[in-house]
Amino acid sequence: MNGNGNGAHGVGVNFPLKMTNRKVNVFYGEKHALKGVDLDVRANHVTALIGPSGCGKSTFLRCLNRMNDTIASCRVTGEIVLDGQDIYAKEIDVVQIRARVGMVFQKPNPFPKSIYENVAYGPRIHGLARGKPELDEIVSHSLKQAGLWNEVNDRLDEQGTGLSGGQQQRLCIARAIAVQPEVILMDEPCSALDPIATAKIEELIDELRKHYTIVIVTHSMQQAARVSQRTAFFHLGNLVEEGDTQTIFTNPKDERTQGYITGRFG
């Protein structure tokens, strides 16, 4: 499937839904952090989640690959469906879900291993390569897709932690795509990066959309406007509105969205 011909903001009607979320609630102990969220995620689109700090956007993102399972006090209710399959169903293997729905975090977090081993780690534990030549191919392909190959191909045995911040983040993206996910979640992937590194990641996101479905949390409304086709605005644990990015930014329905976008609060 291909995202071409869609323009930066064009929303293809012919793009099927990749994930559907219905009445998603998240509780941390007594605290009701996310309230009845209904949100569809279209295939081969970038969906941006925006809103003030603490509004629930990262909490929602972490529901999509069950990262919240790692928090003892956290309880998730509602229905989150990936290609027709409820990812919270009892028989579901969480490890498989996290292979299908990859995650890139706010701060680059390469493993303290070589560049090669950072990317090879996932395919190795998931048994995706039959021997070294196949693993080499996955590593080079992932680094190329992450726009990093030309910068590191002659030093794959050097430590991943020795790269610049922007390169480390692209290494983490290569690591995420090495296990052939269908969806990539990005939690403020550029917040620790300088403008030049940020521009590279944004270009990369636009390229990756041809092959993957992407959901990104961002504090930068300019970034949401640049990289996404759909935008969802969260406020105080509620999904206030969502729609095609251009409409949300130029003609939002809800005055809270309008207030946030024009900088009256946030």
N, C-alpha and C positions, 0 to 999 in steps of 0.2 A: 504494500500500500504506500502511496506517495503523497506527501503534503504539498507537492509543487502546484504552481498555478493558483495558489490560494491567496497570495499577497500576505503582507505582514498581519493584516487584520481580517482578511476574508474568512468567513466561517463556512466551511463546506457542509451543506445539508447532508451530503452523502457520506459523512464520516460517522460510523456507528459509535454507539456508546461503549466505552471500555470498562468503566466502573460506574455503578449506581449506588448512591447512599440515600437511605431512607430513615428518617427519625433517629438520627445518630445522636446519642447523649453520652457525655463523658462525666464521670464523677471522680474526684480525688477525695476519698473519705466522704465527708458531708458536703463538700463544695461541688456545686453543679457547674462544671467548667464549660460544657458545650451543650446547647439546648435544641434538640430536635432538628438537626441539620438534614436537609434534602438537597443533594447536589449531584448532578450528572457530570461525568468526566468523559469527554469525547476522545476517540482514538486519534493519534497523530496531531493533537492540538497541545498547545501550552496553556494550561489553566493557572492563572495567578491568583493567589490568596492574599488579600491586602486587608489592612485595618490597624488600629492603634496597638501598642504593646499590651499583651495580656488579654487580647480579645478572643483567643481560642484558635487562631489560624494554625499555629504549630501543633497544638493539641490535635486538631482535626487531621493534619498531615500525617501525624504519627499513628492515627487509627488505620490509615490505608495500607500499612504493612505490619500492623500489630506491634509496633515499637512500644506502645503503651503497656503491653503485657509485662514489660520489664519493671514497671513501677507497681510496688506491692499494693498501694492504696487505691489504685486506679480501676475503675469499672466502666466498661463500654456496653451500651445497649443500642438496639436498632439493627439495621441491616446494611452490610457493606458487601456488595457483590462485584466480583471480578469475572468478566466473561461468563455470566450466568451462575457463578459459584459463590456461595456465601463464605467469605474468608474467615468468619468466626464460628463456622460449623464445627462440631466436636471432632469429626474425623479428619479435619484439615491439618496438614503438617506445616507448622509455622515456618520451619526452615525453607520449605518449598515456596511458601508465600513470599518470604523475603528474598528468595532468588528471583521470583517473577516480578516483584516490586522492589526495585533497588532504592538506595537512599544516599544522598550526598549532603553532608552536614555543613553547618555554618562555618566552623573553623576546619581548614584542611586537616585531615587526620591520617596521613599515610602510616602504614605499619613500619616499625623500625627494622625494615628489611630492604633488600635491593629493589630498584625500580622494577626489574623483571619479576621478582617474587611478589611484589605488591599486586601486580596484575594477574599473576599465575595462581595466586592463593585460592580464589573462589573456584575457578574451573577445576583445580586439582581436587578440592574437597567435594565438589559436586560430580566428579567423575566425567567431566565434559571432554577430556582429551585422551585419546588412545596413544600415549607415548609422547616423547619430546618434540618431534616435528609438528604434531598437531598443537601442542601447547605453545610452541614458538609462534605458530600462525595466529593463534587466539591473542597472544600478547601483542604482536605487531599490529594486528587488525584493530584491537581495542585502543592502542596508543594512537593509531592513525585516526580513528573515529573521534578520539578526544583531542585531536589537534596537537599532539605532543611528540609524535614519533620523530619528526625532523630535528627536534631539540635534544632528544635523549638517545637516539638509536645507537650511538657509538659509546654509550656509558650505562648500559642496562644493569651492570653489576654494581653500580654506585648506589649509595643509600638514598631512598626516596625522600628522607627527611632533609637531605642536603639541597633539594631544589628550592627555587623561590616560591613565595606564597601562591602566586597564580599558577605556577607549574604544579605545585603540590595539589591544588584543587583539581586541575585537569587530570592528574594522576588518580585522584579519588574517583573522578568520573570514569576514567578508563577501567578502574577496578570494579566499579558498579556495572559497567556494560559488558565486562568480560564473561559474566555468567548468563548472558543473553536474556536480560529482563524484558518484560513487555512495557512496564511503567517505570519511570524514574522520578523519585520525589527529591526535591531540592529545598533545603531549609535555609533560606538566606545565603545562598552559595557565594555571594560576592561581598558580604558585609565586612570581611576581614581583608579585602583586596583593594589595591590602588585602581584608579580609573582605567589605566591601560590594560591591566589584567582583567578587570571587570568587562571591558569591551570585548576581549577575546572570549570570555565565558559566554557572553550574550550572543556572539556570532555562532559559537558552538551550539548553544541551545537551539538556535534557529535551524542549524544543520541536523541536529539529532532528532528533531521533530519528524523528519521524514521516516525515521525508523522506529521511533518510540513515542509513547504517550508521556507527557511531562506535567507534573504539578509542582509549582514553585511558590514558596512563601517569600515575600519580599517586603521590606520596609520602604523601598524606593518606588514611588508611583511612576516616576519616569521609566524605571526599569520594567515595571508591569506593562506600561503602555508600549514599550519597545518590543518586548519579547513574546507577549501572550496574545492568543486569539480570544480567550474567554477570561473574565475576571469575576471573582467572588469577593464581596466586601463583608467582613465580619466585624461585629461590635458587641462587646459585653457577652460573649458566648453565643450570640445569635448570628446566623447567616442573614444579613439584611437584604441583600439582593445579589443576583449574578446574571451575567449575560455576555453578549459579545463586547469585547474590550472597548471598542470605539464608542459604543453606546453608553457603557458605564461611565466613561470619562467625559463624554460630551453632553449626555442627556440622561443622567441617572433619575430613577423614579422616586427614590427615597431621599428626604432632606438630610438624613444622617450621612448618606453616601456623598451627597453634594457638599456637606460641611467638611467632611474629611478630605475630599479631593481638592477643595479650594483652600484647605489649610486653616479652617476656622477652629478645628480641634484635632487632636492626634498626639 
